[in-house]
């Protein structure tokens, strides 16, 4: 029979130190809420169900925790704050349904590696009743210490309660605990609140388990896996670590980055082999980049599907709904929104293309604008394969430019253009010989009169 595992995720905090109008766990890292990172890591580690302890913004937190998750999430409300042990017991009804393992996670600690969680489950399978994840701290000040004897964990000692000998220990408590599902309720109910704060601390579970003759062990994970978020500054630190991991994974998969630290990825960014990313590029959610594509410097990409060997930027903005075909090009200072650009088509510079379909091989001249919005509705512009749109043209949607059609530079096109036709929609030029010199002479005369008036003596 497959092993069952319940994750109890604590996400009821008030985010007081975040000074935010929303729950702390809804703040994003890699453009994904903190809580989503945690539940996805749990699912990846083999958890079969999640009990989500919620308080503030319960509905939104539950939604974020559940999105994209293949395992069920059951929210349980915590109305009083009486410590971590009390918070876990809010999931009593779910725990008593029976699981092989119960793992306690924190909704504000999004960097936990599924492999670390799986390692804890492995220790449980080897016979440990309680498994605590810890880390070696360069500076353990303030952290609870994991005290071991003969290969087993005997206690978790809070910093302020530790002896001088215990303070010398650098193996620190990461807060994540996995324990036997069969013994979970009895261990949790045995936690008392005889302490200065009158709270029920989950860390007491180790000494309670030892007193019952149960086996407790601690396993080591990287310190950054345990990073929690209480302030905006800590959120930025977590983002820094997450981005570094994401960049490293991308480069190991075959992506080149000229200056990795200046590239920012999202949780769902997909980058193909041999993609080249120049400095100062930002990827929002929903971006896929095909193999061999080049993203030049200072480009901003969100919700876009970029075909193989396409070229973007520099200084390009691709907004949601953008689809670029193979070898398509979007050049400098162009903005593309909800538009499909065909294979080999070019939008080289200084253009806005919105709500449009551009055929393969079309060429969009500098300064072209699709006038897609009439104040009430967005309208479609269709540009056929091989069409050529001259510079500084405005295409007033809804409109269709046929295959192979030409639009003369500076045109304001308001009617459809048939295949292979030439459309010119601009005022006829008039040339006035000698007029420029007469204008200069007139300007000079006016300046001379002004100067004479300024220098004349007062009457």
BAPATOR-622277 format. One record per residue (C-alpha): residue number from 1; residue in three letters; chain; x, y, z. Coordinates in pm, 1 decimal. Each point is the difference from the previous one (the first is absolute). Layout:
% BAPATOR-622277
<NUM, ala, A, <X, Y, Z>> ...
//
This chain:
% BAPATOR-622277
<1, unk, A, <0.0, 0.0, 0.0>> <2, unk, A, <127.2, 347.9, -87.1>> <3, unk, A, <119.7, 209.4, 290.0>> <4, unk, A, <-231.4, 284.4, 104.7>> <5, unk, A, <129.3, 333.5, 121.1>> <6, unk, A, <-174.6, 310.6, 132.0>> <7, unk, A, <159.1, 343.4, -9.1>> <8, unk, A, <-128.6, 242.1, 261.1>> <9, unk, A, <92.1, 342.7, -134.2>> <10, unk, A, <-14.8, 287.6, 247.3>> <11, unk, A, <-121.7, 311.6, -181.5>> <12, unk, A, <-209.4, 194.5, 249.6>> <13, unk, A, <247.7, 274.7, 87.1>> <14, unk, A, <-106.8, 364.8, -0.2>> <15, unk, A, <305.8, 139.8, -183.0>> <16, unk, A, <35.6, 275.8, 257.5>> <17, unk, A, <365.5, 67.7, -79.9>> <18, unk, A, <-69.2, -5.8, -373.2>> <19, unk, A, <-226.0, 302.6, 50.0>> <20, unk, A, <-218.2, -127.7, -278.9>> <21, unk, A, <-366.5, 12.0, -94.2>> <22, unk, A, <9.8, -371.0, -85.0>> <23, unk, A, <113.1, -321.6, 162.2>> <24, unk, A, <374.6, -52.9, 9.7>> <25, unk, A, <-21.9, -331.8, -184.8>> <26, unk, A, <-165.6, 169.0, -299.7>> <27, unk, A, <308.7, 206.5, -75.1>> <28, unk, A, <182.2, -132.3, -306.3>> <29, unk, A, <340.5, -149.4, -64.6>> <30, unk, A, <71.1, -72.3, -363.2>> <31, unk, A, <-348.3, 141.6, -68.9>> <32, unk, A, <-161.7, -282.2, 197.7>> <33, unk, A, <-147.3, 41.4, 352.0>> <34, unk, A, <215.4, -129.4, 284.3>> <35, unk, A, <-267.8, -249.8, 99.7>> <36, unk, A, <-10.7, -147.4, -351.0>> <37, unk, A, <371.3, -74.8, 10.5>> <38, unk, A, <-47.5, -189.5, 324.4>> <39, unk, A, <-296.1, -214.1, -106.1>> <40, unk, A, <162.7, -80.2, -334.4>> <41, unk, A, <317.6, -111.3, 174.5>> <42, unk, A, <-208.0, -220.5, 228.5>> <43, unk, A, <-179.3, -159.3, -295.2>> <44, unk, A, <329.9, -54.1, -182.5>> <45, unk, A, <132.3, -178.2, 309.0>> <46, unk, A, <-288.8, -248.4, -8.3>> <47, unk, A, <-248.6, 154.1, 243.1>> <48, unk, A, <-346.8, -137.4, -72.8>> <49, unk, A, <-204.6, 269.9, 174.0>> <50, unk, A, <41.8, 349.1, 140.8>> <51, unk, A, <-169.8, 139.6, 309.4>> <52, unk, A, <31.4, 376.7, -24.0>> <53, unk, A, <-21.5, 193.1, 325.1>> <54, unk, A, <-140.6, 340.3, -96.3>> <55, unk, A, <-99.5, 324.3, 165.8>> <56, unk, A, <23.9, 331.7, -181.9>> <57, unk, A, <-113.5, -1.9, -364.2>> <58, unk, A, <-95.6, -365.6, 36.2>> <59, unk, A, <-178.8, -29.8, -334.0>> <60, unk, A, <279.6, 158.2, -202.0>> <61, unk, A, <267.4, -200.6, 182.3>> <62, unk, A, <-184.5, -325.5, -63.7>> <63, unk, A, <-42.5, 84.8, -366.1>> <64, unk, A, <369.4, 80.0, -41.1>> <65, unk, A, <103.4, -315.6, 183.9>> <66, unk, A, <-225.1, -216.9, -218.6>> <67, unk, A, <69.5, 140.5, -347.2>> <68, unk, A, <189.9, -242.2, -219.2>> <69, unk, A, <13.8, -259.6, 277.0>> <70, unk, A, <-77.2, -365.4, -67.4>> <71, unk, A, <-77.2, -83.1, 363.4>> <72, unk, A, <-304.4, 117.9, 198.5>> <73, unk, A, <26.4, 298.0, 234.6>> <74, unk, A, <-225.7, 24.3, 305.2>> <75, unk, A, <-9.5, 338.6, 175.9>> <76, unk, A, <-38.1, 8.6, 378.4>> <77, unk, A, <-42.5, 326.5, 184.9>> <78, unk, A, <210.1, 118.6, 292.9>> <79, unk, A, <-181.8, 276.2, 186.6>> <80, unk, A, <238.6, 22.9, 298.3>> <81, unk, A, <380.0, 17.7, -4.5>> <82, unk, A, <136.9, -228.4, 270.9>> <83, unk, A, <321.5, -124.6, -154.3>> <84, unk, A, <105.9, -245.3, -267.6>> <85, unk, A, <-115.7, -308.7, 188.9>> <86, unk, A, <-346.7, 148.1, 34.7>> <87, unk, A, <-2.4, 96.5, -370.2>> <88, unk, A, <76.2, -355.0, -112.9>> <89, unk, A, <-282.3, -135.7, 217.4>> <90, unk, A, <-244.6, 213.8, -197.2>> <91, unk, A, <35.1, -275.7, -261.1>> <92, unk, A, <-102.5, -267.2, 250.3>> <93, unk, A, <-297.2, -124.9, -205.8>> <94, unk, A, <215.7, -48.9, -307.4>> <95, unk, A, <287.2, -160.9, 192.8>> <96, unk, A, <-235.2, -253.9, 162.6>> <97, unk, A, <-104.4, -128.9, -343.2>> <98, unk, A, <326.5, -191.8, 13.4>> <99, unk, A, <331.3, 52.2, -179.8>> <100, unk, A, <335.2, -172.0, 11.8>> <101, unk, A, <179.9, 333.1, 35.3>> <102, unk, A, <-89.4, 350.2, 109.0>> <103, unk, A, <235.8, 281.4, -99.2>> <104, unk, A, <-30.1, 353.8, 133.1>> <105, unk, A, <97.4, 277.3, -240.9>> <106, unk, A, <-12.3, 378.3, 12.9>> <107, unk, A, <-180.9, 203.4, -262.5>> <108, unk, A, <260.2, 276.6, 10.3>> <109, unk, A, <300.2, -226.6, -71.2>> <110, unk, A, <-15.9, -56.4, -377.6>> <111, unk, A, <353.9, -123.8, -66.0>> <112, unk, A, <-40.5, -347.8, 145.9>> <113, unk, A, <135.1, -262.9, -238.6>> <114, unk, A, <-228.7, -299.5, -65.3>> <115, unk, A, <306.6, -223.1, 30.2>> <116, unk, A, <50.1, 114.5, 359.2>> <117, unk, A, <-361.0, -86.5, 81.0>> <118, unk, A, <35.8, -336.2, -171.2>> <119, unk, A, <315.1, -66.9, 204.7>> <120, unk, A, <-201.0, 51.7, 318.8>> <121, unk, A, <-260.1, -251.2, -117.4>> <122, unk, A, <281.1, -243.0, -78.2>> <123, unk, A, <123.2, 27.5, 360.0>> <124, unk, A, <-351.8, -73.6, 118.5>> <125, unk, A, <-4.9, -314.1, -211.0>> <126, unk, A, <327.3, -106.7, 163.9>> <127, unk, A, <-168.8, 6.4, 339.7>> <128, unk, A, <17.5, 354.3, 138.5>> <129, unk, A, <-321.0, 125.2, 160.8>> <130, unk, A, <94.0, 368.7, -16.0>> <131, unk, A, <229.0, 160.4, -258.3>> <132, unk, A, <110.8, 361.9, 24.6>> <133, unk, A, <161.5, 193.6, -284.4>> <134, unk, A, <294.8, 209.3, 111.7>> <135, unk, A, <284.6, 201.6, -145.6>> <136, unk, A, <355.0, 100.6, 86.0>> <137, unk, A, <1.0, 372.2, 67.9>> <138, unk, A, <299.3, 223.8, -53.5>> <139, unk, A, <-150.2, 216.3, 275.7>> <140, unk, A, <-241.3, -203.7, 214.4>> <141, unk, A, <-97.4, 294.5, 219.0>> <142, unk, A, <-372.0, -1.1, 66.9>> <143, unk, A, <-68.6, -346.2, -140.0>> <144, unk, A, <-116.6, -301.9, 197.3>> <145, unk, A, <275.1, -262.8, 30.6>> <146, unk, A, <-40.4, -364.9, -95.6>> <147, unk, A, <158.9, -204.7, 276.0>> <148, unk, A, <109.3, -352.0, -94.5>> <149, unk, A, <137.9, -298.3, 185.9>> <150, unk, A, <110.8, -330.5, -150.4>> <151, unk, A, <-146.0, 87.8, -339.8>> <152, unk, A, <-342.7, 93.0, 134.2>> <153, unk, A, <-166.6, 335.2, 64.7>> <154, unk, A, <-66.5, 51.1, 369.8>> <155, unk, A, <-134.3, 354.6, 12.2>> <156, unk, A, <-53.3, 330.9, -177.4>> <157, unk, A, <128.2, 273.0, 227.8>> <158, unk, A, <-102.5, 359.8, -59.3>> <159, unk, A, <289.9, 244.4, -10.4>> <160, unk, A, <-103.6, 194.7, 309.2>> <161, unk, A, <-32.4, -321.0, 201.1>> <162, unk, A, <324.6, -164.8, -117.3>> <163, unk, A, <306.0, -55.0, 218.2>> <164, unk, A, <346.0, 123.2, -102.1>> <165, unk, A, <81.8, -349.3, -124.7>> <166, unk, A, <-322.8, -18.7, -200.3>> <167, unk, A, <55.7, 345.2, -149.2>> <168, unk, A, <322.7, -131.0, -153.9>> <169, unk, A, <-208.2, -238.0, -215.1>> <170, unk, A, <-41.3, 127.3, -357.8>> <171, unk, A, <-262.6, -256.8, -105.5>> <172, unk, A, <-320.3, 206.0, 3.5>> <173, unk, A, <-371.2, -68.8, -19.1>> <174, unk, A, <-153.9, 69.9, -340.3>> <175, unk, A, <-355.6, -34.2, 134.0>> <176, unk, A, <-112.0, -278.3, -234.5>> <177, unk, A, <-96.7, -317.7, 182.8>> <178, unk, A, <-126.2, -334.0, -132.5>> <179, unk, A, <-148.8, -251.2, 239.7>> <180, unk, A, <-201.1, -318.9, 16.3>> <181, unk, A, <-361.0, 46.3, -106.4>> <182, unk, A, <-111.2, -270.6, 240.6>> <183, unk, A, <155.1, 181.0, 296.0>> <184, unk, A, <-62.3, 356.9, -118.9>> <185, unk, A, <-305.8, 89.3, 208.9>> <186, unk, A, <132.3, -146.1, 326.3>> <187, unk, A, <330.5, 182.7, -40.6>> <188, unk, A, <-165.8, 330.4, -89.5>> <189, unk, A, <-248.0, -21.1, 287.1>> <190, unk, A, <285.4, -57.9, 244.0>> <191, unk, A, <157.4, 336.7, -81.2>> <192, unk, A, <-48.5, 241.7, 290.3>> <193, unk, A, <19.6, 376.3, 33.0>> <194, unk, A, <202.2, 34.7, 318.5>> <195, unk, A, <226.1, 273.2, -133.3>> <196, unk, A, <39.7, 375.8, 14.9>> <197, unk, A, <-238.5, 60.1, -291.3>> <198, unk, A, <-254.2, -263.5, 96.1>> <199, unk, A, <18.8, -147.1, -351.0>> <200, unk, A, <9.2, -356.1, -130.9>> <201, unk, A, <332.7, -53.8, -176.0>> <202, unk, A, <26.7, -272.2, -262.1>> <203, unk, A, <369.1, -38.2, 81.6>> <204, unk, A, <-95.3, -163.2, 333.1>> <205, unk, A, <-113.7, -303.0, -198.2>> <206, unk, A, <355.7, -136.7, -7.1>> <207, unk, A, <39.2, -32.8, 377.7>> <208, unk, A, <-358.2, -127.8, 30.2>> <209, unk, A, <70.1, -270.6, -256.8>> <210, unk, A, <328.3, -93.7, 170.2>> <211, unk, A, <-178.6, -34.1, 331.5>> <212, unk, A, <-230.6, -252.8, -164.6>> <213, unk, A, <296.0, -199.8, -128.9>> <214, unk, A, <-40.1, 115.1, -359.3>> <215, unk, A, <291.1, 58.4, -237.0>> <216, unk, A, <78.4, 356.5, -108.3>> <217, unk, A, <261.2, 100.1, -255.1>> <218, unk, A, <114.6, 318.4, -171.9>> <219, unk, A, <114.1, 22.8, -359.4>> <220, unk, A, <188.7, 285.1, -161.8>> <221, unk, A, <-117.0, 220.9, -284.8>> <222, unk, A, <144.5, 324.8, -142.7>> <223, unk, A, <-63.7, 304.6, 216.9>> <224, unk, A, <-165.9, 189.9, -285.0>> <225, unk, A, <-264.5, -277.3, -28.6>> <226, unk, A, <-134.5, 114.9, 336.2>> <227, unk, A, <-10.2, 373.5, -66.9>> <228, unk, A, <-322.8, 150.1, 126.0>> <229, unk, A, <-152.4, 337.0, -75.9>> <230, unk, A, <-110.9, 250.8, 261.0>> <231, unk, A, <99.4, 330.1, -157.8>> <232, unk, A, <25.4, 153.2, -347.6>> <233, unk, A, <377.9, -15.4, 31.6>> <234, unk, A, <-14.3, -375.6, 63.5>> <235, unk, A, <-237.1, -37.0, -294.2>> <236, unk, A, <263.7, 164.3, -219.7>> <237, unk, A, <267.2, -237.4, 133.3>> <238, unk, A, <-218.8, -300.3, -80.6>> <239, unk, A, <-62.5, 136.8, -350.1>> <240, unk, A, <377.0, 34.1, -44.4>> <241, unk, A, <58.9, -363.9, 92.5>> <242, unk, A, <-290.3, -124.2, -211.5>> <243, unk, A, <118.0, 192.6, -305.3>> <244, unk, A, <354.2, -132.9, 39.7>> <245, unk, A, <-134.0, -356.3, 8.2>> <246, unk, A, <-223.7, 57.6, -301.2>> <247, unk, A, <282.1, 153.4, -205.2>> <248, unk, A, <235.5, -281.9, 89.3>> <249, unk, A, <-256.5, -261.2, -103.1>> <250, unk, A, <-60.4, 181.7, -329.3>> <251, unk, A, <368.5, 23.3, -84.7>> <252, unk, A, <58.4, -366.3, 86.1>> <253, unk, A, <-281.7, -86.2, -241.7>> <254, unk, A, <169.7, 175.9, -290.7>> <255, unk, A, <-91.7, 369.7, 29.9>> <256, unk, A, <266.3, 270.9, -29.5>> <257, unk, A, <-15.2, 315.9, 211.2>> <258, unk, A, <254.2, 276.4, -53.7>> <259, unk, A, <-59.3, 144.5, 347.4>> <260, unk, A, <-212.8, -247.5, 198.0>> <261, unk, A, <-50.6, 228.4, 300.4>> <262, unk, A, <-182.7, 256.1, -216.0>> <263, unk, A, <-248.0, -254.0, -142.1>> <264, unk, A, <-323.7, -56.5, 194.7>> <265, unk, A, <-209.3, -311.6, -56.7>> <266, unk, A, <-347.4, -112.2, 106.9>> <267, unk, A, <-100.0, -332.9, 148.6>> <268, unk, A, <-139.2, -123.1, -332.8>> <269, unk, A, <256.7, 147.2, -242.4>> <270, unk, A, <86.3, -256.4, -269.7>> <271, unk, A, <327.8, 49.3, -186.1>> <272, unk, A, <110.6, -226.6, -283.1>> <273, unk, A, <349.4, -120.8, -82.2>> <274, unk, A, <245.0, 257.3, -133.9>> <275, unk, A, <-211.9, 296.5, 102.9>> <276, unk, A, <220.7, 305.9, 52.9>> <277, unk, A, <-106.8, 263.1, 252.3>> <278, unk, A, <184.5, 328.4, 19.1>> <279, unk, A, <15.8, 219.9, 313.7>> <280, unk, A, <-296.9, 165.7, 169.0>> <281, unk, A, <-282.9, -218.8, -123.2>> <282, unk, A, <-319.1, -60.7, 202.4>> <283, unk, A, <-229.2, -300.2, -55.4>> <284, unk, A, <-347.0, 23.2, 150.9>> <285, unk, A, <-235.3, -296.0, 35.5>> <286, unk, A, <-101.4, -212.3, -297.0>> <287, unk, A, <307.0, 26.4, -222.6>> <288, unk, A, <130.8, -272.8, -229.6>> <289, unk, A, <309.6, 58.8, -212.1>> <290, unk, A, <84.2, -242.0, -279.3>> <291, unk, A, <343.8, -142.5, -71.8>> <292, unk, A, <260.1, 233.8, -142.7>> <293, unk, A, <-190.7, 319.8, 66.0>> <294, unk, A, <189.1, 314.9, 97.1>> <295, unk, A, <-134.5, 244.6, 257.9>> <296, unk, A, <199.9, 319.6, -24.3>> <297, unk, A, <65.7, 232.0, 292.5>> <298, unk, A, <-262.4, 200.7, 188.9>> <299, unk, A, <-300.2, -196.8, -121.1>> <300, unk, A, <-317.6, -62.8, 201.4>> <301, unk, A, <-193.8, -317.8, -83.4>> <302, unk, A, <-324.8, -123.6, 154.8>> <303, unk, A, <-261.6, -252.3, -110.8>> <304, unk, A, <176.0, -58.6, -331.4>> <305, unk, A, <81.1, -302.7, -214.7>> <306, unk, A, <320.7, 58.7, -194.8>> <307, unk, A, <85.5, -233.0, -286.0>> <308, unk, A, <331.8, -166.1, -73.5>> <309, unk, A, <279.4, 226.4, -126.3>> <310, unk, A, <-207.7, 314.9, 48.3>> <311, unk, A, <178.7, 324.2, 88.2>> <312, unk, A, <-135.2, 243.6, 259.1>> <313, unk, A, <120.1, 348.9, 89.4>> <314, unk, A, <196.2, 176.7, 123.1>> <315, unk, A, <-250.6, 209.4, 195.5>> <316, unk, A, <-301.4, -204.5, -114.9>> <317, unk, A, <-318.3, -63.0, 194.9>> <318, unk, A, <-208.8, -310.8, -61.8>> <319, unk, A, <-332.8, 6.2, 184.7>> <320, unk, A, <-241.6, -285.5, 74.2>> <321, unk, A, <-145.3, -175.2, -301.2>> <322, unk, A, <305.0, 49.2, -219.6>> <323, unk, A, <89.4, -291.8, -228.1>> <324, unk, A, <312.5, 19.4, -212.9>> <325, unk, A, <73.2, -254.7, -272.8>> <326, unk, A, <334.4, -150.1, -87.8>> <327, unk, A, <265.5, 253.5, -101.4>> <328, unk, A, <-238.3, 288.5, 66.7>> <329, unk, A, <159.0, 324.5, 106.7>> <330, unk, A, <-119.0, 270.6, 236.9>> <331, unk, A, <257.7, 275.3, 17.1>> <332, unk, A, <87.7, 295.1, 217.9>> <333, unk, A, <-268.0, 211.1, 164.4>> <334, unk, A, <-288.7, -215.5, -126.1>> <335, unk, A, <-303.7, -106.0, 201.7>> <336, unk, A, <-202.2, -307.8, -93.7>> <337, unk, A, <-328.3, -84.0, 172.8>> <338, unk, A, <-239.1, -288.9, -70.3>> <339, unk, A, <136.1, -46.5, -349.1>> <340, unk, A, <116.3, -293.1, -208.8>> <341, unk, A, <310.6, 71.7, -206.4>> <342, unk, A, <64.0, -262.2, -267.9>> <343, unk, A, <320.2, -185.3, -85.1>> <344, unk, A, <269.6, 232.0, -123.2>> <345, unk, A, <-209.6, 314.0, 37.0>> <346, unk, A, <175.9, 315.2, 119.0>> <347, unk, A, <-110.6, 282.9, 225.6>> <348, unk, A, <336.3, 166.2, 7.0>> <349, unk, A, <-30.0, 323.0, 197.0>> <350, unk, A, <-214.3, 267.2, 162.6>> <351, unk, A, <-334.9, -170.1, -61.8>> <352, unk, A, <-309.9, -94.5, 198.4>> <353, unk, A, <-180.0, -316.1, -113.0>> <354, unk, A, <-310.8, -92.8, 200.6>> <355, unk, A, <-288.8, -236.8, -67.1>> <356, unk, A, <147.9, -107.1, -330.5>> <357, unk, A, <89.6, -294.0, -219.6>> <358, unk, A, <308.6, 44.1, -218.3>> <359, unk, A, <70.0, -253.4, -272.0>> <360, unk, A, <327.8, -175.4, -69.0>> <361, unk, A, <273.3, 211.4, -151.7>> <362, unk, A, <-181.6, 330.5, 40.6>> <363, unk, A, <203.4, 313.7, 64.4>> <364, unk, A, <-131.4, 266.4, 236.8>> <365, unk, A, <175.2, 334.9, -45.9>> <366, unk, A, <122.3, 229.0, 274.5>> <367, unk, A, <-266.8, 195.9, 183.3>> <368, unk, A, <-292.2, -221.0, -107.8>> <369, unk, A, <-298.3, 7.7, 233.4>> <370, unk, A, <-303.2, -228.6, 4.4>> <371, unk, A, <-281.7, 226.9, 116.8>> <372, unk, A, <-189.2, -278.9, 175.1>> <373, unk, A, <-210.5, 178.7, 263.6>> <374, unk, A, <-299.3, 223.5, -64.9>> <375, unk, A, <-66.4, 85.9, 363.6>> <376, unk, A, <-238.6, -291.4, 48.0>> <377, unk, A, <132.1, -305.4, -183.9>> <378, unk, A, <325.6, -149.3, -124.6>> <379, unk, A, <2.2, -77.9, -372.4>> <380, unk, A, <210.8, -235.9, -210.2>> <381, unk, A, <261.5, 97.1, -256.1>> <382, unk, A, <92.2, -269.8, -252.5>> <383, unk, A, <315.7, 34.9, -206.7>> <384, unk, A, <57.7, -264.4, -265.6>> <385, unk, A, <306.5, -207.6, -77.9>> <386, unk, A, <273.1, 191.1, -176.4>> <387, unk, A, <-172.1, 334.2, 49.8>> <388, unk, A, <208.8, 315.7, 31.9>> <389, unk, A, <-113.9, 280.7, 227.5>> <390, unk, A, <186.5, 325.9, -59.3>> <391, unk, A, <145.3, 200.9, 284.6>> <392, unk, A, <-219.3, 229.6, 209.5>> <393, unk, A, <-325.1, -166.9, -105.3>> <394, unk, A, <-315.8, -22.3, 211.3>> <395, unk, A, <-230.0, -296.2, -63.2>> <396, unk, A, <-346.9, 77.6, 134.7>> <397, unk, A, <-167.7, -323.7, 109.4>> <398, unk, A, <-200.6, -196.5, -83.5>> <399, unk, A, <200.8, -30.5, -318.6>> <400, unk, A, <157.0, -260.3, -224.1>> <401, unk, A, <315.3, 47.2, -206.5>> <402, unk, A, <22.5, -276.3, -260.0>> <403, unk, A, <283.9, -236.2, -84.3>> <404, unk, A, <282.7, 175.6, -180.2>> <405, unk, A, <-165.7, 340.0, 34.9>> <406, unk, A, <194.9, 323.6, 46.1>> <407, unk, A, <-91.8, 297.5, 214.3>> <408, unk, A, <179.0, 323.4, -82.9>> <409, unk, A, <198.1, 174.0, 271.9>> <410, unk, A, <-191.1, 253.0, 206.5>> <411, unk, A, <-341.0, -145.4, -85.5>> <412, unk, A, <-307.4, -6.9, 222.0>> <413, unk, A, <-180.5, -308.3, -129.8>> <414, unk, A, <-369.8, -32.3, 84.4>> <415, unk, A, <-118.2, -247.6, -266.2>> <416, unk, A, <104.0, -354.4, -90.9>> <417, unk, A, <284.9, -38.2, -249.5>> <418, unk, A, <-30.2, -293.6, -246.7>> <419, unk, A, <277.3, -250.8, -66.6>> <420, unk, A, <295.6, 146.4, -193.3>> <421, unk, A, <-151.8, 351.2, 0.1>> <422, unk, A, <174.6, 325.1, 88.9>> <423, unk, A, <-179.3, 231.8, 242.9>> <424, unk, A, <101.2, 362.3, 43.7>> <425, unk, A, <-209.0, 199.4, 246.0>> <426, unk, A, <158.6, 339.1, 55.5>> <427, unk, A, <-37.8, 359.9, -118.2>> <428, unk, A, <159.7, 78.5, -336.0>> <429, unk, A, <328.5, 185.1, 33.6>> <430, unk, A, <27.0, 355.4, -129.6>> <431, unk, A, <336.1, 165.5, -72.6>> <432, unk, A, <32.6, 381.2, 6.2>> <433, unk, A, <326.8, 109.5, -166.3>> <434, unk, A, <186.4, 273.9, 189.6>> <435, unk, A, <-252.2, 0.7, 284.4>> <436, unk, A, <253.9, -117.9, 257.4>> <437, unk, A, <232.8, 296.5, -70.1>> <438, unk, A, <-288.0, 247.1, 22.2>> <439, unk, A, <-96.1, -148.0, 336.6>> <440, unk, A, <357.1, 36.9, 127.6>> <441, unk, A, <12.4, 361.9, -121.3>> <442, unk, A, <-327.2, 75.4, 177.5>> <443, unk, A, <124.1, -153.9, 326.3>> <444, unk, A, <325.2, 200.3, -24.0>> <445, unk, A, <-192.2, 323.0, -52.2>> <446, unk, A, <-216.9, -61.9, 305.1>> <447, unk, A, <307.4, -70.1, 213.2>> <448, unk, A, <164.3, 322.5, -122.6>> <449, unk, A, <-305.2, 207.4, 94.3>> <450, unk, A, <-11.4, -156.1, 348.5>> <451, unk, A, <367.6, 73.0, 55.2>> <452, unk, A, <-40.0, 361.6, -113.9>> <453, unk, A, <-291.8, 49.1, 236.2>> <454, unk, A, <197.4, -145.3, 293.5>> <455, unk, A, <300.1, 230.2, -58.5>> <456, unk, A, <-188.3, 324.2, -74.7>> <457, unk, A, <43.1, 272.8, 271.6>> <458, unk, A, <-299.0, 70.6, 224.6>> <459, unk, A, <-220.1, 286.4, -115.1>> 
//
